[in-house]
Amino acid sequence: MKTDPSSKNMAQIVERHVRSIAHRTFLKWIAGIGFLMITLGGVLVAAGIGPARIPPSATARFLLSRVPGLESLWTEQKSDLSGRMEGLRKEASRLREQVRQQEKSGLPAHALQSRWAAVEKEWEDCSEALRDLENYEIWIGQGRLPRILIALLAGAGLAVSGAIFQGLVLNPLASSGTLGVSGGAAAGASLFMVLGAGTSLAHSALGIPIAAFSGAMLTLSLVWFVAKSGRGSTSPLSLILAGVIIGIFLGAAMSFIRIIAEEESLRTLTLWGVGSLASREWTHVKVCWPIVLVGILFAIVYARDLNLLSLGAQQARHIGVHVNRSRKILMITAALITAGAVSVAGPIGFVGLVVPHSVRMLIGPDHRTLIPFSALGGGFFLLVCDTVGRTIASPLELPVGIVTSLIGAPFFVYIYKTRMREGAVLT
């Protein structure tokens, strides 16, 4: 029985297509694992460098000991040193007593004195090593690690929200910053800091995130309202221009808030307003991580809808996507993530613009991979920027928002010029 050549060719085409998909999937997994390892390396470096340098081995051991089940990596070392010091203390006491007895008897005690001095020196070395470990616990555990986690969470959140807005608006110039959402979240949080100071609300851990989310949603609604045409539709151009207009207004509002702020809170408000991770504590991590991670999970769940919406509302509707519902869910998700990030890090610019666009150039426009890779890239990018900001001019510290702006502004110009050459700047 002869085989139909067309059927054989079709089978070969399908087989090649399946192999190609499997190969691309494998490469993406490898890239994801590699990028995750690079991020972990960045965490190790960031935790070890600063005004007080910490050896990489001690940094790695401390970070690993934070993993459940590996606590003994750190506690056993402290216990060993404490036990060694106790043994040396007893040995020193015994040698001291022997030296006294030798001296009373008029016998030479040079050998015993040398041994006693060596034991005392070893005890001092162990004591210094134990003090170093205790200092490392404070420097890393209470100072640098919360800051590192905030950088990873805020960077991931801002990058994912940028990817969502770029997918919805169909333009790489869109982000929570260019659409005014970051500014709205910052204005809401700033207003809460000023008006809520001295009240019972000021002590609520969720006060600032709720205020930031309210500001972000209000701003997003205003941008959408201003951008709507007479027929109720919006375009990328109208959305971005509306975001710029609302952003100018929010800038003026932030200036007014600083004017009415009390002197004691003005410096904190100003530093937070340019985007800073200084003095971040575990309380900020506890507030930020559930908001950002839940938002990212929602974005991943709706990544397929975002892919279809990127084809255009009409085509997505024909395929079976509930366009209005998916858009609202994705916009609320992006606003929620932005609010969570801004509430603990301030309105850090350009992360949501630079990272998603760069990741899209590397792995393609599929949001099912673009969103998780943007989360990894955003966290790593903000961690590097913060580490550079706090070490490049030590003992002075540059707010991370300044560093991201120095990197992001030229990148924004590059995207703009590239889109101009392609004839599609905002369309």
Summary of the structure (lengths in Angstrom):
residues: 427
radius of gyration: 28.7
end to end distance: 56.9
largest distance: 114.5
contacts: 1441
relative contact order: 0.12
helix: 80%
strand: 0%
